[in-house]
Amino acid sequence: MSHSMRLVLGSFKPFSHFRPLQSAYRLKGSWWRIFLLTIVAFLVVGITSFMNIKYAGEMPEYAGIVADDRLLFVLSEVITDGLLGLITFVLLVLGGALLYWPFFQEVGFKRLAYIHSYVVFILLIGMVLQLPFIPFLHEPSLVSPYSLGVYVDLITNSPFWLYFSYSLSIFLAWGTFVQYAALKQSTTHAKRYVIFWTIGLNLVIVAIIAYMRTAF
């Protein structure tokens, strides 16, 4: 029995989509879709970087560059950020699967990476829907109305907690729900166990990313 990766279907109907996953011996259509996700991640992060520079003034030094050099400057920043975004999303799939593996060994590393690909797809949807707010609010993409960060920003200026809270978005909650549905269909662990570790490990990942963005 095989299981086909269908990112849209799995994101909106996870319980029915992932029901055959546990008994599937073959995961169809996963590698080319994961490759496509990395390309989309590069493009979305690159476009986000460009809009941050153009509309949100995220890089003040841009204003001091002569007109002839601005194009090369922007192009280099967009490509660099796009590549970093691509690497980040690959690490989310592989690193997330590795982090989950000790707690869901019966699911297996390959299936865990397969499940995490759906989360990346949902996070990319969130990034695309965030794009119109950059020119509208003249704020960088970090400032998302879809997250808890807009409320935490009112009570603290701590970079770590701001990065952490802005990552707690409705899209992360959606991705966490899809993870739970997929894991619940793929393991014999109790419901509470799956809920606890799915939420807990995602918060650990968010905390690690927030730390890395503020510490370096």
C-alpha positions in Angstrom: 0.0 0.0 0.0 1.3 3.5 -0.8 0.5 7.0 0.4 0.5 10.0 -2.0 1.7 13.4 -0.8 -1.2 15.8 -1.4 -0.3 19.0 0.4 -3.5 20.9 -0.1 -5.8 17.9 0.8 -3.6 16.9 3.8 -3.6 20.5 5.1 -7.4 20.8 5.0 -8.5 17.3 5.7 -5.6 15.8 7.7 -7.5 13.0 9.5 -8.8 11.4 6.4 -5.7 12.1 4.3 -3.2 10.6 6.8 -5.4 7.6 7.8 -3.5 5.2 5.5 -0.1 6.5 6.4 0.7 4.0 9.2 0.3 1.0 6.9 1.8 2.6 3.8 5.1 1.0 2.7 5.7 3.6 0.0 5.4 7.4 0.1 4.5 8.5 -3.5 5.2 11.9 -5.0 7.1 13.2 -1.9 10.6 14.0 -3.3 9.6 16.1 -6.2 7.0 18.0 -4.0 9.6 18.6 -1.4 12.0 19.9 -4.0 9.2 22.1 -5.3 8.7 23.4 -1.8 12.3 24.4 -1.5 12.1 26.4 -4.7 8.9 28.1 -3.5 10.5 28.8 -0.2 13.4 30.5 -2.0 11.0 32.6 -4.1 8.7 33.6 -1.2 11.5 34.5 1.2 13.3 36.4 -1.6 10.2 38.4 -2.4 9.6 39.1 1.3 13.2 40.3 1.6 12.7 42.7 -1.3 9.5 44.1 0.1 11.1 44.5 3.5 13.8 46.6 2.0 11.5 48.6 -0.3 8.6 49.3 2.0 9.6 48.6 5.6 13.1 50.3 5.6 14.5 47.1 7.2 18.0 48.1 5.9 18.7 51.8 6.5 22.1 51.6 4.7 20.1 51.0 1.4 19.2 54.7 1.4 22.8 55.8 1.4 23.8 53.8 -1.7 24.1 55.5 -5.0 21.4 54.6 -7.6 23.8 52.7 -9.8 24.7 50.3 -7.0 21.3 49.8 -5.5 20.1 47.2 -7.9 23.1 45.0 -7.2 22.8 45.6 -3.5 19.1 44.6 -3.4 19.7 41.6 -5.7 22.5 40.3 -3.5 20.4 40.7 -0.4 17.3 39.1 -1.9 19.3 36.1 -3.2 21.1 35.6 0.1 17.9 35.8 2.1 16.2 33.4 -0.4 19.0 30.9 0.0 18.9 31.2 3.8 15.1 30.7 3.7 15.5 27.6 1.6 18.1 26.2 4.0 15.8 27.1 7.0 12.8 25.2 5.5 15.0 22.2 4.7 16.2 22.2 8.3 12.7 22.5 9.6 11.8 19.3 7.7 14.9 17.3 8.5 15.7 18.9 11.9 12.1 18.7 13.0 11.9 15.1 12.0 15.1 14.4 14.0 13.8 16.2 17.0 10.5 14.3 16.9 12.0 10.9 16.3 13.0 9.9 19.9 9.3 10.5 20.9 7.7 8.9 17.9 10.2 6.2 16.9 7.4 3.8 15.6 6.5 6.5 13.0 10.0 6.5 11.6 12.3 9.4 10.5 11.1 9.3 6.8 7.5 9.6 7.7 8.2 12.3 10.2 10.0 14.3 7.5 7.1 13.6 5.3 4.7 15.1 7.9 6.8 18.1 8.5 6.7 19.0 4.8 3.0 19.8 5.3 3.9 22.2 8.1 6.4 23.9 5.8 3.7 24.2 3.1 1.3 25.8 5.6 4.0 28.2 6.9 4.6 29.3 3.3 0.9 30.0 2.9 1.3 32.3 5.9 4.3 34.1 4.4 2.4 34.7 1.2 -0.6 36.1 3.0 1.6 38.3 5.0 3.1 40.0 1.9 0.3 42.6 1.4 0.7 43.9 5.0 4.3 44.9 4.4 3.5 47.9 2.1 0.2 48.5 3.8 1.7 48.8 7.4 5.3 49.8 6.3 6.5 47.2 8.8 8.8 44.2 8.1 7.3 40.8 7.6 8.1 39.9 11.2 5.2 42.1 12.3 2.3 39.9 11.5 -1.3 40.5 12.4 -1.8 36.7 12.3 0.4 36.2 15.4 0.5 36.8 19.1 3.4 39.2 18.6 1.2 42.2 18.1 0.0 41.8 21.6 3.3 40.9 23.2 4.8 44.0 21.5 2.6 46.1 23.8 4.2 44.8 27.0 7.8 44.1 26.2 10.7 45.2 24.0 12.7 42.0 24.5 14.0 40.8 21.1 13.8 37.2 22.1 10.2 37.3 23.3 9.2 39.4 20.3 10.6 36.9 17.8 9.2 34.1 19.8 5.7 35.5 20.0 5.6 36.7 16.4 6.2 33.1 15.4 3.2 31.9 17.3 0.7 32.5 14.5 -2.5 30.9 13.3 -0.5 29.2 10.6 1.8 27.5 13.2 -1.4 26.5 15.1 -2.8 25.1 11.8 0.5 23.2 11.1 0.5 21.9 14.7 -3.0 20.6 14.2 -2.0 18.8 11.0 1.0 17.3 12.7 -1.2 16.0 15.5 -3.7 14.5 13.1 -0.9 12.8 11.1 0.9 11.5 14.2 -2.3 10.3 15.8 -3.1 8.2 12.7 0.5 6.9 12.6 1.1 5.9 16.2 -0.4 3.9 19.1 0.4 6.5 21.7 -2.4 8.0 23.7 -4.1 11.2 22.5 -2.7 13.3 25.4 0.9 12.0 24.7 0.6 13.1 21.0 -0.9 16.5 21.9 1.7 17.2 24.6 4.8 16.4 22.5 3.5 18.0 19.3 2.8 21.3 21.0 5.9 21.1 23.3 8.4 20.2 20.5 7.0 23.0 18.2 7.5 25.5 21.0 11.1 24.2 21.5 11.7 24.7 17.7 10.2 28.3 17.9 12.4 29.1 20.9 15.5 27.8 19.2 14.9 29.9 16.1 14.1 33.0 18.2 17.3 32.5 20.1 19.4 32.1 17.0 17.9 35.2 15.4 18.6 37.4 18.5 21.9 35.9 19.6 23.8 36.1 16.3 
